[in-house]
């Protein structure tokens, strides 16, 4: 049977425009405007929300020059590989191509650059340890016991080649990770990267504001309340 809406039924609520939603999150007290927009953009990339991703980059373009916007778009798409895989990240790169193709001088893949790839594992290990602290060795051992090649890819590609890059500060990268993992629904990894953000100087309030930004654009995210509780549980206990 088809249900017909009674005249007394309230009309369905319309989703606010993206401009209104960005206005709502612009008042974050513990995130600067660039970090706020980047968190929304990265969550949109992970969630495959092209409309919000495009609007976020427009917001960046209104605040920064084309060279900086191109750099940020590249870094977002590269970081996406580590969190949601090549297909979504490549799709985002093609979608945002007009912002990337601004005639930037990119370093060529020279023999010298290839020779410098040796320290990539070292960079990966150092950055991995900066995120996971005293739990890093146990986590690496757990991954290595399942698949040594997988551990190598995590260290060389995700951490050494992507997350250790300098285009976005490590603290902000970890906040992007919190945003992306929130929409992907990965609570355990979200907690780890929330701790990583704190280790790199973010405040607990800024991590909570990232989740508020996610909830502003995607209020239907089912685990959001639990994620807020998880983040607040990281607050140091006072005696």
JOUR-V406487 format. One record per residue. SS is DSSP state (alpha for helix, beta for strand, coil for the rest). PSI is psi in degrees with one decimal (NA if undefined). D_CENTER is the distance of its C-alpha to the mean C-alpha in whole Angstrom. Layout:
BEGIN
ss:psi:d_center
SS:PSI:D_CENTER
SS:PSI:D_CENTER
END
This chain:
BEGIN
ss:psi:d_center
coil:134.1:44
coil:127.2:42
coil:122.2:41
coil:135.9:42
coil:126.4:40
coil:156.6:43
coil:-25.5:44
coil:-9.9:43
coil:137.8:39
coil:144.6:37
coil:151.8:35
coil:141.9:31
coil:133.4:29
coil:141.2:27
coil:131.3:24
coil:155.6:23
coil:158.5:22
alpha:-36.7:19
alpha:-41.0:21
alpha:-41.9:22
alpha:-40.6:18
alpha:-34.0:17
alpha:-38.1:20
alpha:-39.6:20
alpha:-4.8:16
coil:-14.2:18
coil:16.8:20
coil:132.1:17
coil:-25.0:19
coil:2.0:17
coil:134.0:14
coil:168.4:15
alpha:-39.0:15
alpha:-45.1:13
alpha:-39.4:10
alpha:-48.8:11
alpha:-40.0:11
alpha:-39.7:8
alpha:-43.7:6
alpha:-43.4:8
alpha:-42.7:8
alpha:-39.5:4
alpha:-39.8:6
alpha:-39.6:9
alpha:-46.2:8
alpha:-34.4:8
alpha:-4.9:11
coil:40.7:13
coil:89.2:14
alpha:-34.6:15
alpha:-47.2:17
alpha:-39.5:14
alpha:-46.6:12
alpha:-42.6:15
alpha:-36.2:16
alpha:-41.3:13
alpha:-34.8:14
alpha:-39.1:18
alpha:-40.9:17
alpha:-42.6:15
alpha:-25.8:19
coil:-12.1:21
coil:-14.9:20
coil:161.3:20
coil:165.4:22
alpha:-33.7:21
alpha:-43.1:21
alpha:-40.9:18
alpha:-43.1:16
alpha:-42.1:17
alpha:-45.1:15
alpha:-40.2:12
alpha:-44.1:12
alpha:-45.0:13
alpha:-39.3:10
alpha:-46.3:8
alpha:-38.1:10
alpha:-43.7:11
alpha:-30.5:7
alpha:-32.5:7
alpha:-39.7:11
alpha:-23.8:10
alpha:-36.7:8
alpha:8.1:10
coil:169.0:13
alpha:-43.2:15
alpha:-49.1:16
alpha:-38.2:13
alpha:-39.9:12
alpha:-40.4:15
alpha:-44.6:16
alpha:-40.0:13
alpha:-42.8:15
alpha:-41.5:18
alpha:-40.5:18
coil:15.0:17
alpha:-38.9:19
alpha:-26.0:21
alpha:-19.0:19
alpha:-37.3:19
coil:74.5:22
coil:19.9:24
coil:26.6:26
coil:145.9:24
coil:107.8:26
coil:141.8:24
coil:131.7:25
coil:158.2:27
coil:73.1:27
coil:170.4:30
alpha:-35.5:32
alpha:-40.8:31
alpha:-41.0:27
alpha:-37.2:28
alpha:-29.9:30
alpha:-3.6:27
alpha:-15.0:25
alpha:-47.5:27
alpha:2.5:25
alpha:-39.3:22
alpha:-39.8:22
alpha:-43.3:23
alpha:-41.9:20
alpha:-44.9:18
alpha:-45.1:20
alpha:-42.9:20
alpha:-39.2:16
alpha:-45.6:16
alpha:-31.7:19
alpha:-22.4:17
alpha:-45.9:14
alpha:-7.4:17
alpha:-134.5:20
alpha:-4.3:23
alpha:-2.7:22
alpha:-42.0:21
alpha:-42.2:24
alpha:-39.5:24
alpha:-42.7:21
alpha:-42.1:22
alpha:-37.4:25
alpha:-43.9:24
alpha:-43.0:22
alpha:-34.9:25
alpha:-28.8:28
alpha:-41.3:26
coil:105.4:26
alpha:-35.0:26
alpha:-35.8:25
alpha:-41.4:21
alpha:-41.7:21
alpha:-41.1:22
alpha:-40.0:19
alpha:-47.5:17
alpha:-44.3:18
alpha:-45.4:19
alpha:-61.7:16
alpha:-47.1:13
alpha:-48.8:14
alpha:-43.3:17
alpha:-23.6:16
alpha:-65.0:12
alpha:-21.8:11
coil:1.6:14
coil:158.4:14
coil:-3.5:15
coil:-27.4:14
coil:136.9:11
coil:147.2:12
alpha:-40.4:11
alpha:-44.7:11
alpha:-38.5:8
alpha:-40.6:6
alpha:-34.6:7
alpha:-37.7:6
alpha:-40.2:3
alpha:-42.0:4
alpha:-44.2:6
alpha:-47.4:5
alpha:-43.3:4
alpha:-26.6:7
alpha:-47.7:9
alpha:-23.4:10
alpha:-16.1:11
coil:25.4:13
coil:88.2:13
alpha:-43.3:14
alpha:-43.7:15
alpha:-34.5:12
alpha:-44.8:10
alpha:-41.1:13
alpha:-43.8:13
alpha:-23.1:10
alpha:-43.6:11
alpha:-38.9:14
alpha:-40.6:13
alpha:-42.5:11
alpha:-39.6:15
alpha:-27.2:17
coil:15.0:15
coil:0.9:17
coil:153.3:14
coil:157.4:17
alpha:-33.6:16
alpha:-37.0:17
alpha:-35.8:14
alpha:-43.8:12
alpha:-37.0:14
alpha:-30.8:14
alpha:-44.6:10
alpha:-34.1:11
alpha:-40.3:14
alpha:-43.9:12
alpha:-45.1:11
alpha:-26.7:15
alpha:-40.2:16
alpha:-33.0:15
coil:69.1:15
coil:-15.6:17
coil:-3.3:19
coil:114.5:16
coil:-33.3:18
coil:9.9:17
alpha:-43.8:16
alpha:-41.2:19
alpha:-36.1:19
alpha:-38.7:15
alpha:-45.0:17
alpha:-40.0:20
alpha:-43.7:18
alpha:-43.4:16
alpha:-24.7:19
coil:-15.4:21
coil:-8.5:19
coil:131.3:22
coil:136.9:24
coil:134.0:28
coil:140.7:31
coil:NA:34
END
